[in-house]
Amino acid sequence: MLRRASGHPFFNAGRYTLDAVVADPSNAERLLREYVHDYSKNVRDVLQRFEFDRTIERLHRAGLLCGVVSRFLSLNLGTTLSAHVMRSVFEQLVRRSAEQAGGTGTDGHVTPRDVGRLMSALLVWPDQHELAQPGVVRTVHDPACGTGGLLDEVAGRIESMNAEAHVSLHGQEINAETWAVAGSSMLITDFGSLG
């Protein structure tokens, strides 16, 4: 019922807002933790894997918590971005994170987009006639989904073949932060869930 009311696959049923966090600097850390805790489980799972609690603690200790929350409040987050644009944002975040950790960008972290396109084409090709049928339902599972790029490509390819197709995506990922990136994407696109 709360998901339906929010219009999103997630909700926050708490009594605090980010404005309340900024308005009470001496209790900002506690209020932000309560605010986060009052989100639906799917959001809390993502934030837990991003180790958001540690981030709150670090920002609080550095005296930056209210400033960062204030900055978020000043942003216009009402703009809706397509799944494709969000995927590009996530890819850039993963690339930067890997580079900061001494890696070489996306090597070993993200399946290149061209490879994902080819794989998705090969996956749906045998079923192309069935996928064109009205009301077709498909479930796609990736047992090592990484940031979810292949799942996104397959869903996009199916929907480009049939805008009325119902696609449900499911994936698994062992790396917690990578899982969180894919989980965030799933929440934004409302396509599925991760294990």
C-alpha angles and dihedrals in degrees: 000000000000092000090052091049093050093046089226136089088252139044144184115228096179130117095233130081130193087257088062090052092055093042092060107044094171090060098030095115094052093043093050091050090051091046091053092044091056093063120102116274094257091061093042089053091054093046091047091055090048085055089235092167089063090048091053090050094048093048091048093050091048091050091242103108099097091042093053093045089048090052091053090050090054093054121095100236093165094092112107114224125198121247088249093057092045090050089054090050091050092047090053091049091050091046093051092046092051092047092050089050090056097262129128102255115269098350106133093359107072130028106237111256093240091054090049091051092050093047092048091050090051092047097052099034096086090053099040095118093048091045090058092061118108114260095012114169123205133179117201123195127189112189092198101030101163107188091346099256096137092047089052092049093050092048091048093049093049092047091048088056093045122011090195095056117120109223123187117190127203130176145167129215130176099201108084098213093044088049088053092053091050091043091053090052091050091051092050095047095035091220104129150301144283131234 
